[in-house]
Every structure is written in structure tokens, then in C-alpha cells.
């Protein structure tokens, strides 16, 4: 079969990357000295890698991360931040996701909580686990909107289908007893499905008094803190450091 016919068939079957790879590799003479099986394996690898990249791009797009895209490789381990490289490297393997180990990042404004949460979430995406970040206040707005439209169960199912759920600025807004009851339901479901990452300015010991219902607060505190990795971030604001390091 003529090479042009093969290229056309590949593109018709939506194997455009394989087609482009075939055309490029033949033009460069990369097929010389390779068996048909070896050359075919190269083309399949190219197609597979491209599909994995597209899949990762879609997951990152749905994750609601900031445009600058935090990553573990760029996390700063300056002395006095309250954590070490070893604390972060545990998130480069899938064990914590598979065992649904929650992560709690505590620290003042600008300490880098959201950056680290997004970096961990991005790493999860790279390992094939979908992640999503949502601000604490926005979570309840979405829940209430879904309830008003009769889509609450559908919304909660969508949330639970996310392997790694990041709740940013936890407890930074007042919510109702009904709201936290939905939060408790979500947390209970996630205990078997996947981990929760929480960023907050409040240490776990203060969570109870910031929730409207003591019974629900007990349950949430127990479930989130159970089998959690808790990192207490310290030091000056990372935003302030960045500004000071810029040339003037």
C-alpha cells in the first residue's frame, strides 16, 4: 500500500499523531535499520504519548488551578517554612491517593498553602487522578444553586467522581447548619473514594468553634483529621518575598 494511502487511513481513523510521526520519521530515514515491529512500536508510542498529554491537559483544565500552574518541582524549601522536601515528596507516588489520606495545609495569608495544594493536585493529575480545587465559600454557593435547580444529587456525584478534591480557604466564610451537613456527607463519601486537601488559616484545634453545629463539627473534625497529613506552614508571606526579590 502506498504511504499516502496509509497516511490518509490513519487520519481518517483519528490517528493523526501516528500519521504525522510516520511521515516525519520516514522523511528523516528513521525507519532504516528497524524491523517493521520496532518501527510500528515507535509510532504507537508517539500516539499514546500525545493522547496522554491531551488527557492531562483536559484534567488540568477542569481542575480550576491558577494559570501559572504550581508544581512540586518549584516548591521552595527555605528554612522556617514549617515543612521539608521529604514532607512533599510523599505526594509524588499514588499511595496517598489510593489510601485516601487527607492533607491539611495550615498557615497565615501568603504562606503558600494554595500553591502547595495545587502542586500536589497537579502531581495527582500527572499520575492519572483527576483533581479539582474549589474555594470554601464557592462550594456552598454551587451546592445551593444545584439544590435550587433540582440538580443537587447530580452535583454531589460529580464532586465525588473527582479523585482529589481541594477545598481552599476552609472555614473562611460563615455557613449554615444545613450547609455543613452537606459538607459532612461529602467527607463521609470521600473517605472511601479519594483524599481531600484543605487549606486554611485555622489550626485543627479551632475548627470546632467555627462551625454552627457542634455535633456535625465533631464529625467533620474527626473525619478530616483522621489519617491526615497536616503541614503547618510558617514564615513571611511568599508574595512579599517575591516582590522584594524583584529588581528595582
N, C-alpha and C positions, 0 to 999 in steps of 0.2 A: 504493500500500500504506500502511495506517495506521501511524503512528510506533510504536505499541505492538507491532505485529506485527514491525516491523523490530528493535526492541529485543530482543524475545523470541528472534528468529532469531540475532541477534548473540551473545546469551548462550548459546544452545544450541550455537553453534559455538566457544564458549570465547573469544569476543572481548569479554569483559566490560568491559575498559577502554575499548574503542571505543564500546560501548553507553553506558557512563556518560558518556563525553565527548560523545556525540551528544545525550543527554538534557540535559546541563548546558549545552552550547553553544546549543542551541535555546531553552532556558528563558531564557538571557541575551541572546538575539537576535543571537548572533554569526554566524549564517548569513546575516543580512541584508546585501545588497550583495556577496555572494560567489557565484561560479559554482558549479555542482554539483561540478565538478572541483576547485576550490580548497577547498571545504568538505570534500570527501572526503579530500583530501590532509592537512588538519589532523587528521582523525580517525585516519588511518593513522599519522601522526607520533606521536600520543598513544599508540596501541597499541604501536608499535615502541619508543618510549622506555621504556614500562613493562616490556616484555619484556627490554630490555637491562638495566634496573635489577634485575629478578629474576635474570637470568643472572649479573650481577656479585655480587649477594648470595649466590648459591649458590657461586660461586668463592671468595669471601672466607670463607664458612663452612667450606669444605673446606681452606682454606689453613693453618689452625691458628695464626692470628695472635692476639695478645693482645686482650682485649675493648676496650681503649682505642683500638685501631686507629691505629697510627702512619701518618703521611702526609708526603710530601715537603714540602708547604706549611708544615709545622710544624717542620721540621728547623732546629736552631739553628746559626748560622754564627759563633759567637763566636770571636774571635781566640785562637789557641793550641790549637784542636781538631784541627789537622792536615789540614784539608781546606777547600775553598772552595765557594761556591754553584755555580760552574762545574763542579766535580767531580761534583756531584749531579744537575745539570740534564741531563747526558748520558743519564740514565735515563728522561727524560720522552718520548723518542721510541723507536720499536720497533727501531731499528737494532741495539742491543746484544743484544737477544733473538734477532733474525733471524740475526745473525752468531755467536751462541753465545759471547759474550765473558763469561768468568767474572769474578766480583767477589770480592775477598778483603778483609775488614774486620778489621784487626788493632788490638788495643788492650787496656788493662787493664780490670778489672772496673768496670762503671759508666760506661764511656766512651761508651756509646750505640750499640754495634755492632749489637745485636739490633734496636733501634728503627730504625736506618737500613736494615738488611736488610729489615725488614717494610715500611718505607715504600717501598722500591724494589719489593718484591714486590707491594704494593697497586697501585702505579702500573702494573705489568705486567698485573695483573688488569683495571684500567680500560681498558687497550689491547687486551683480549681474550685475554691469555695466562694460562692457569691457573698458579698458584703454590702451593707447599706448603713449610712450614717444619717441620723435624724436628730434635730435638736429636741430637747425635752418638751418645751412648750409646743413646738410644731407637731409632735407626736399626738398630743391630746387634741389639737385642732383637727388633725386628719381623722382621728377616731370619731370625734363628734360630727364632722362633716359626713363621714361614711354612715354613721348611725342615722343621721337626718335623711340620707338618701336611701336607707334600707339596704346598705351595702356593707354593714359592719362585719358580718361573718366572712365575707369575701376579702375585706381589707385585712382582717386578722390572719386569715390563711396566707395571704401574700407576704405579710410580715414574717410569719413562721417559716416560710419557704426560703428565707434568707439564712444562709449558714451562719454568718457573723453579723449580729445587729449591734450597731454603735449608737448609744444614746448620749448625746453631747449636752453639757451644761445641766446635768442631772440635779433636780431639786432647786433650780434657779427660777422657778415660777410657781405661784400658788395654784393648786389644783383641787378639785372636789373629791369627796369620798368615792363617788361613782367613777371618776377618772382613775384613781389609784387602784380601784377594784379591777378595772380592765388591765392596768399595768401588772397587777399580781397574776392575773390569768395568763398574760403573755409570758411572764417569767416562769410560771409553773410549766407551761408547754415547752419552753425553750430548754428546760433542764434536761430533756431527753433529745432535743433536736440540734442544738448548737449553742455556742457561747454568746454571752452578752458582754460588750465592752462599755464601761460607764466612765465618763469624765465629769468631775465635779470639784467644786471648791470646798466641799464639806467632808470632813473625815467621817468614816462609817459610824462612829460613836454618836454623831449628831443627827444622823438621818432620821431616827425615830421621831424626834420632836418637830421635824419639818413636814411631817405628813399628817393629814387631817384625821385619820382613824388609827388609833393605837394598835388594834388587832391586825389590821391589814399591814401596818407599818412593821409589826413584829415579823409577819410572814415574809414581807419583801426583804427586810434586812437579813433575815436568816437565809433566804434562798440566794440572794445576790452575793452575800459574803461567803457562803459555803463553797468550798473548793475554788476560791478565787485567788488570783494573783493580784496583790494590792501594792501599787507603787506610789509612794508619797514623794511627789516632785517638790523640789525646793529651789532656792536661789532667785536671782534677779530675773526680771522679765526678759524672755528671749527676744521679744520685739524691741525692747530698749537696747539690748546688746547689739542687735543687728543694725539699729540706727547709729549707735556710737561707733561701730566698726566701719561705717561707710566713709569714704574720703570726703573731706570738707573743703 
